[in-house]
């Protein structure tokens, strides 16, 4: 593995059929590192693509999700409770939930709308409380949404998105290490 810093890309611009022409503008708008597997990160791009990168596996995306939201991507955040899951906020005020272990489709496993009057400008995740030794169910996992009118909402993340089984952890470890 080459020492850092290194460059990462969604795809190889010299790949047959892509041409070596100037790559389209596809700036990264948000990056999130996995809280459990620190060498894995997500990068969300202007064109609606998300790339999953694992530093030890090279500089091209291990997996891609293309055009996964209806609006522009505002930010991407790894789940603090389930290392296989991540959240994507788009400019239409939708939060999309994805699981990297779901390979059948690029579709989110859940989508939630938070209104359209004000624009959501940020999404942050937090964990509060103590782990009770039962898979983290004693912790409270929160999502905070910041709006362009100055308001901030804090929501508790649903139980189905905060329980990680041993099998899920093992499968995520196999994928991301």
SVG drawing of the C-alpha trace seen along z (x, -y; Angstrom):
<svg xmlns="http://www.w3.org/2000/svg" viewBox="-43 -32 47 46">
<polyline fill="none" stroke="black" stroke-width="0.4" points="0.0,0.0 1.4,-3.4 1.9,-5.9 -0.5,-8.7 -1.3,-11.1 -2.9,-9.3 -5.6,-10.3 -8.8,-8.4 -11.3,-8.3 -14.7,-6.9 -13.5,-5.2 -10.4,-4.9 -10.7,-7.7 -8.5,-5.6 -10.8,-2.6 -11.9,-1.4 -15.0,-3.2 -14.4,-6.2 -11.7,-7.9 -8.8,-9.9 -10.6,-13.2 -11.0,-15.7 -13.1,-14.2 -16.5,-15.9 -16.8,-18.2 -17.5,-15.8 -16.3,-17.5 -16.5,-15.7 -19.0,-17.5 -18.8,-15.3 -16.5,-12.7 -17.2,-10.4 -14.8,-7.9 -16.2,-4.7 -16.2,-4.9 -15.2,-1.2 -13.1,-0.5 -11.0,-3.7 -9.4,-2.9 -12.9,-2.9 -14.5,-6.1 -17.4,-7.4 -17.1,-10.3 -20.2,-11.9 -20.0,-13.8 -21.8,-16.7 -23.2,-14.4 -25.1,-12.3 -22.5,-9.4 -21.2,-8.0 -17.9,-6.0 -16.9,-3.5 -13.1,-3.5 -10.9,-1.2 -7.4,-2.7 -5.7,0.7 -7.4,1.8 -6.3,-0.8 -7.4,-4.2 -10.5,-3.3 -13.9,-2.9 -14.6,0.5 -18.3,-0.1 -20.3,-2.9 -23.8,-4.2 -24.8,-6.4 -27.7,-8.9 -29.1,-7.6 -31.0,-10.7 -33.6,-13.0 -31.6,-16.1 -28.0,-17.1 -26.2,-15.4 -25.6,-17.7 -23.7,-15.2 -23.0,-11.6 -22.5,-10.1 -21.6,-6.6 -23.8,-5.2 -22.3,-5.3 -24.2,-2.2 -24.0,0.0 -20.7,-0.1 -22.3,1.3 -24.9,-1.5 -24.7,-5.1 -27.0,-8.1 -27.2,-10.5 -28.9,-13.9 -30.0,-15.5 -31.1,-19.0 -34.8,-18.0 -34.7,-17.4 -34.7,-13.6 -32.4,-11.3 -31.6,-8.1 -30.3,-5.1 -28.0,-2.6 -26.4,0.7 -23.1,1.7 -24.0,5.4 -27.1,5.1 -25.6,5.9 -28.8,6.6 -29.5,3.0 -28.2,-0.5 -31.5,-1.6 -31.7,-2.8 -33.1,-0.5 -35.1,-3.5 -36.0,-7.1 -37.4,-9.7 -38.6,-13.2 -38.2,-16.1 -40.3,-18.7 -39.6,-21.1 -40.3,-24.6 -36.8,-25.2 -33.7,-23.8 -31.6,-21.3 -28.0,-22.4 -26.4,-19.8 -26.8,-16.3 -24.8,-15.1 -25.0,-11.9 -24.2,-11.4 -24.3,-8.7 -25.4,-9.5 -25.5,-7.4 -23.7,-4.3 -23.5,-0.9 -25.4,1.6 -23.4,4.5 -26.4,5.6 -25.2,4.6 -25.4,0.9 -29.1,0.8 -28.5,-1.3 -27.1,-4.1 -29.3,-6.6 -28.3,-7.3 -29.3,-10.7 -29.5,-12.6 -29.4,-16.4 -30.6,-18.4 -29.7,-22.0 -32.0,-24.2 -31.2,-27.4 -33.6,-29.4 -31.4,-28.7 -33.5,-25.9 -32.0,-22.6 -34.0,-19.4 -32.7,-16.4 -34.3,-13.0 -33.7,-9.6 -32.6,-7.0 -35.1,-4.1 -34.1,-0.9 -34.0,1.0 -31.0,-1.2 -29.0,-0.8 -28.8,2.9 -25.7,4.6 -25.5,8.4 -22.3,10.4 -22.9,11.8 -23.3,8.2 -20.1,7.1 -18.2,10.0 -19.5,9.5 -18.7,5.7 -15.2,6.5 -14.7,8.9 -15.7,6.2 -13.9,3.3 -10.6,4.7"/>
</svg>
